[in-house]
């Protein structure tokens, strides 16, 4: 099936398995259940997937409404050179779903605790979308925990869309409405809200992975909290203030796609302008999820930085 860039598929037409194979479910991909404790989250068991045999490790942090599965096309491409360590955030994938607030500061502290628990101090971090935003918060709050950050097309600047989202979640019953809307058909919700440059990469396998937590009320509650708390205007204002406050504590690189229906590419330019000594590497092909729909183009920019 040939599609124009960002041309949507019909839900009924998506194949059972991905058009391009990957190693996410292979025997070489090792699953771990890692107990992590912070003052805010308490004790939470996080699902972590590892792949690769290289001497260096890279921590990968996924974005909203995805999971560790989103890094599937990097496994075999990076596996010979590094070991990828890919957790599921709370309420995503196979991690537990604590019933607390999901502020970016608390999630950054949780990632720092995970890094310490796994003995990964100084690890380079690749964060996609909300994961890139949280990875930068991790560096701000725990600069000695990680070595560098590659931010792949994250939010982080207050845009009109973010202001509208923030205002909507301040209305009574907003979270309950999200629960109703998503619960109608979590699989179709995921399918409709994950956008690729090449939509023919979608599959029912992917839909099932991303919809897994949304099939439960606890998972939908976590999703609403990511929207209303993690991506709040308050948090982004504080984030911008930190970036204006001086040099970023670790090496930082932004990689953004030139076209993206999810986060305006101009966000990358504005973030880079706030951090002296950083720049944006632009991808002509690929989307918000360039590690999925343009992995070779993405790694041409990302791999030299990640390997230091």
WOWOZI-V233120 format. One record per residue. N is the residue number from 1. RES is the residue in three letters. SS is DSSP state (hx for helix, st for strand, lp for the rest). PHI is phi in radians with two decimals (999 if undefined). NEAR is the number of other C-alpha atoms within 10 Angstrom. Layout:
BEGIN
N&RES&SS&PHI&NEAR + N&RES&SS&PHI&NEAR
END
This chain:
BEGIN
1&UNK&lp&999&6 + 2&UNK&lp&-1.83&8 + 3&UNK&lp&-2.16&12 + 4&UNK&lp&-1.26&10 + 5&UNK&lp&-0.91&15 + 6&UNK&lp&1.18&17 + 7&UNK&lp&-1.22&14 + 8&UNK&lp&-1.29&17 + 9&UNK&lp&-1.54&17 + 10&UNK&lp&-1.46&10 + 11&UNK&hx&-0.97&14 + 12&UNK&hx&-1.18&8 + 13&UNK&hx&-1.64&11 + 14&UNK&lp&-1.21&19 + 15&UNK&st&-1.32&14 + 16&UNK&lp&-1.15&13 + 17&UNK&lp&-2.01&13 + 18&UNK&lp&-1.08&15 + 19&UNK&lp&-1.08&13 + 20&UNK&lp&-1.88&10 + 21&UNK&lp&-1.22&9 + 22&UNK&lp&-2.65&15 + 23&UNK&lp&-1.90&15 + 24&UNK&lp&-1.06&21 + 25&UNK&lp&-1.76&12 + 26&UNK&lp&-1.26&9 + 27&UNK&lp&-1.13&9 + 28&UNK&lp&-1.32&14 + 29&UNK&lp&-1.46&15 + 30&UNK&st&-1.72&14 + 31&UNK&st&-1.70&15 + 32&UNK&st&-2.31&13 + 33&UNK&st&-1.98&14 + 34&UNK&st&-1.96&16 + 35&UNK&st&-1.34&14 + 36&UNK&st&-2.27&20 + 37&UNK&st&-2.22&16 + 38&UNK&st&-2.36&16 + 39&UNK&lp&-1.07&9 + 40&UNK&lp&-1.40&16 + 41&UNK&lp&-1.49&19 + 42&UNK&st&1.22&12 + 43&UNK&st&-1.63&13 + 44&UNK&st&-2.31&18 + 45&UNK&st&-1.65&18 + 46&UNK&st&-1.86&23 + 47&UNK&st&-1.45&21 + 48&UNK&st&-2.30&20 + 49&UNK&st&-1.97&20 + 50&UNK&st&-2.06&22 + 51&UNK&st&-2.67&26 + 52&UNK&lp&1.93&21 + 53&UNK&lp&-2.23&15 + 54&UNK&lp&-1.17&14 + 55&UNK&lp&-1.24&9 + 56&UNK&st&-1.74&14 + 57&UNK&st&-1.91&23 + 58&UNK&st&-2.29&24 + 59&UNK&st&-1.58&21 + 60&UNK&st&-1.98&23 + 61&UNK&st&-2.06&27 + 62&UNK&lp&-1.43&27 + 63&UNK&lp&-1.82&23 + 64&UNK&lp&-1.12&18 + 65&UNK&lp&1.16&21 + 66&UNK&lp&-2.11&25 + 67&UNK&lp&-2.84&26 + 68&UNK&hx&-0.97&25 + 69&UNK&hx&-1.00&19 + 70&UNK&hx&-1.14&21 + 71&UNK&hx&-1.64&22 + 72&UNK&hx&-1.01&19 + 73&UNK&hx&-1.47&20 + 74&UNK&hx&-1.66&20 + 75&UNK&hx&-0.98&20 + 76&UNK&hx&-1.28&14 + 77&UNK&hx&-1.28&16 + 78&UNK&hx&-1.80&18 + 79&UNK&hx&-0.92&17 + 80&UNK&lp&-1.15&13 + 81&UNK&lp&-1.82&16 + 82&UNK&st&-2.46&19 + 83&UNK&st&-1.81&19 + 84&UNK&st&-1.45&25 + 85&UNK&st&-2.06&22 + 86&UNK&st&-2.22&24 + 87&UNK&st&-1.49&28 + 88&UNK&lp&-1.63&22 + 89&UNK&lp&-1.16&25 + 90&UNK&lp&-0.94&26 + 91&UNK&lp&1.32&26 + 92&UNK&lp&-2.25&29 + 93&UNK&lp&0.95&25 + 94&UNK&lp&-1.98&20 + 95&UNK&lp&-1.40&20 + 96&UNK&lp&-1.23&20 + 97&UNK&lp&-2.22&21 + 98&UNK&lp&-1.17&19 + 99&UNK&lp&-1.66&14 + 100&UNK&lp&-2.42&13 + 101&UNK&lp&-1.26&16 + 102&UNK&lp&-2.05&22 + 103&UNK&lp&-1.30&19 + 104&UNK&hx&-1.11&24 + 105&UNK&hx&-1.13&18 + 106&UNK&hx&-1.15&21 + 107&UNK&hx&-1.21&22 + 108&UNK&hx&-1.10&22 + 109&UNK&hx&-1.11&21 + 110&UNK&hx&-1.13&23 + 111&UNK&hx&-1.11&24 + 112&UNK&hx&-1.11&25 + 113&UNK&hx&-1.14&18 + 114&UNK&hx&-1.13&22 + 115&UNK&hx&-0.99&19 + 116&UNK&hx&-1.15&15 + 117&UNK&hx&-1.05&14 + 118&UNK&lp&-1.56&12 + 119&UNK&lp&1.18&11 + 120&UNK&lp&-1.85&18 + 121&UNK&lp&-0.90&15 + 122&UNK&lp&1.55&17 + 123&UNK&st&-1.20&20 + 124&UNK&st&-1.26&25 + 125&UNK&st&-2.15&27 + 126&UNK&st&-1.91&24 + 127&UNK&st&-2.08&23 + 128&UNK&st&-1.88&29 + 129&UNK&lp&1.00&24 + 130&UNK&hx&-0.99&25 + 131&UNK&hx&-1.14&24 + 132&UNK&hx&-1.19&26 + 133&UNK&hx&-1.04&26 + 134&UNK&hx&-1.17&30 + 135&UNK&hx&-1.14&31 + 136&UNK&hx&-1.21&29 + 137&UNK&hx&-1.07&23 + 138&UNK&hx&-1.03&25 + 139&UNK&hx&-1.14&23 + 140&UNK&hx&-1.13&18 + 141&UNK&hx&-1.52&17 + 142&UNK&lp&-2.42&16 + 143&UNK&lp&-1.09&17 + 144&UNK&lp&-1.54&15 + 145&UNK&lp&-1.36&21 + 146&UNK&st&-2.29&24 + 147&UNK&st&-1.69&20 + 148&UNK&st&-2.89&25 + 149&UNK&st&-2.28&24 + 150&UNK&st&-1.89&23 + 151&UNK&st&-1.77&28 + 152&UNK&st&-1.71&31 + 153&UNK&lp&0.93&31 + 154&UNK&lp&-1.71&28 + 155&UNK&lp&-1.34&25 + 156&UNK&lp&2.57&27 + 157&UNK&lp&-1.91&21 + 158&UNK&lp&-1.22&18 + 159&UNK&lp&-2.00&16 + 160&UNK&hx&-0.94&9 + 161&UNK&hx&-1.11&11 + 162&UNK&hx&-1.18&20 + 163&UNK&hx&-1.11&14 + 164&UNK&hx&-1.13&11 + 165&UNK&hx&-1.08&16 + 166&UNK&hx&-1.07&18 + 167&UNK&hx&-1.13&14 + 168&UNK&hx&-1.10&14 + 169&UNK&hx&-1.36&19 + 170&UNK&lp&-1.50&11 + 171&UNK&lp&-1.34&9 + 172&UNK&lp&-1.02&9 + 173&UNK&lp&1.45&11 + 174&UNK&hx&-1.09&14 + 175&UNK&hx&-1.12&21 + 176&UNK&hx&-1.13&12 + 177&UNK&hx&-1.16&13 + 178&UNK&hx&-1.03&16 + 179&UNK&hx&-1.03&22 + 180&UNK&hx&-1.13&12 + 181&UNK&hx&-1.12&13 + 182&UNK&hx&-1.29&20 + 183&UNK&hx&-1.13&16 + 184&UNK&lp&-0.99&11 + 185&UNK&lp&-2.89&13 + 186&UNK&hx&-0.98&22 + 187&UNK&hx&-1.19&21 + 188&UNK&hx&-1.16&14 + 189&UNK&hx&-1.07&18 + 190&UNK&hx&-1.06&20 + 191&UNK&hx&-0.98&22 + 192&UNK&hx&-1.37&14 + 193&UNK&hx&-2.00&11 + 194&UNK&lp&-1.89&18 + 195&UNK&lp&-2.06&20 + 196&UNK&lp&-2.08&24 + 197&UNK&lp&-1.02&25 + 198&UNK&lp&-2.04&21 + 199&UNK&hx&-1.21&21 + 200&UNK&hx&-1.24&23 + 201&UNK&hx&-1.36&17 + 202&UNK&lp&-1.23&26 + 203&UNK&st&-2.68&19 + 204&UNK&hx&-1.19&18 + 205&UNK&hx&-1.01&13 + 206&UNK&hx&-1.11&21 + 207&UNK&hx&-1.00&21 + 208&UNK&hx&-1.13&17 + 209&UNK&hx&-1.10&21 + 210&UNK&hx&-1.35&26 + 211&UNK&hx&-1.43&25 + 212&UNK&lp&-0.80&19 + 213&UNK&hx&-1.23&27 + 214&UNK&hx&-1.31&27 + 215&UNK&hx&-1.34&17 + 216&UNK&lp&-1.97&15 + 217&UNK&hx&-1.14&14 + 218&UNK&hx&-1.10&17 + 219&UNK&hx&-1.16&23 + 220&UNK&hx&-1.19&26 + 221&UNK&hx&-1.10&22 + 222&UNK&hx&-1.10&26 + 223&UNK&hx&-1.02&25 + 224&UNK&hx&-1.10&21 + 225&UNK&hx&-1.23&21 + 226&UNK&hx&-1.06&22 + 227&UNK&hx&-1.13&20 + 228&UNK&hx&-1.56&23 + 229&UNK&hx&-1.99&19 + 230&UNK&hx&-1.09&24 + 231&UNK&lp&-1.77&25 + 232&UNK&lp&-1.25&22 + 233&UNK&hx&-1.09&21 + 234&UNK&hx&-0.97&14 + 235&UNK&hx&-1.10&19 + 236&UNK&hx&-1.24&20 + 237&UNK&hx&-1.12&14 + 238&UNK&hx&-1.12&12 + 239&UNK&hx&-1.08&21 + 240&UNK&hx&-1.05&16 + 241&UNK&hx&-1.11&12 + 242&UNK&hx&-1.08&17 + 243&UNK&hx&-1.15&21 + 244&UNK&hx&-1.35&14 + 245&UNK&lp&-1.38&11 + 246&UNK&lp&2.67&11 + 247&UNK&lp&-1.15&13 + 248&UNK&lp&-1.20&19 + 249&UNK&lp&-1.24&17 + 250&UNK&lp&-2.37&17 + 251&UNK&st&-0.96&18 + 252&UNK&st&-2.46&24 + 253&UNK&st&-2.34&22 + 254&UNK&st&-1.81&22 + 255&UNK&st&-2.19&23 + 256&UNK&st&-2.29&30 + 257&UNK&st&-1.44&25 + 258&UNK&lp&-1.25&18 + 259&UNK&lp&-2.28&20 + 260&UNK&lp&-2.82&18 + 261&UNK&lp&-1.37&14 + 262&UNK&lp&-1.79&17 + 263&UNK&lp&-2.19&22 + 264&UNK&lp&-0.99&20 + 265&UNK&lp&-0.99&21 + 266&UNK&hx&-1.07&14 + 267&UNK&hx&-1.05&18 + 268&UNK&hx&-1.07&26 + 269&UNK&hx&-1.07&15 + 270&UNK&hx&-1.19&13 + 271&UNK&hx&-1.13&20 + 272&UNK&hx&-1.09&18 + 273&UNK&hx&-1.17&15 + 274&UNK&hx&-1.45&18 + 275&UNK&lp&-2.06&18 + 276&UNK&lp&-1.01&14 + 277&UNK&lp&1.49&12 + 278&UNK&lp&-1.87&15 + 279&UNK&lp&-2.59&16 + 280&UNK&st&-1.96&20 + 281&UNK&st&-1.69&17 + 282&UNK&st&-1.77&19 + 283&UNK&st&-1.92&17 + 284&UNK&lp&-1.33&11 + 285&UNK&lp&-1.69&17 + 286&UNK&lp&1.65&25 + 287&UNK&lp&-2.28&28 + 288&UNK&lp&-0.82&27 + 289&UNK&lp&-1.93&26 + 290&UNK&hx&-1.10&23 + 291&UNK&hx&-1.22&21 + 292&UNK&hx&-1.74&22 + 293&UNK&hx&-1.75&22 + 294&UNK&lp&-2.65&20 + 295&UNK&hx&-1.09&19 + 296&UNK&hx&-1.23&16 + 297&UNK&hx&-1.08&16 + 298&UNK&hx&-1.10&24 + 299&UNK&hx&-1.21&17 + 300&UNK&hx&-1.04&10 + 301&UNK&hx&-1.54&16 + 302&UNK&hx&-1.52&21 + 303&UNK&hx&-1.08&14 + 304&UNK&hx&-1.03&9 + 305&UNK&hx&-1.23&16 + 306&UNK&hx&-1.09&23 + 307&UNK&lp&-1.46&13 + 308&UNK&lp&1.23&9
END
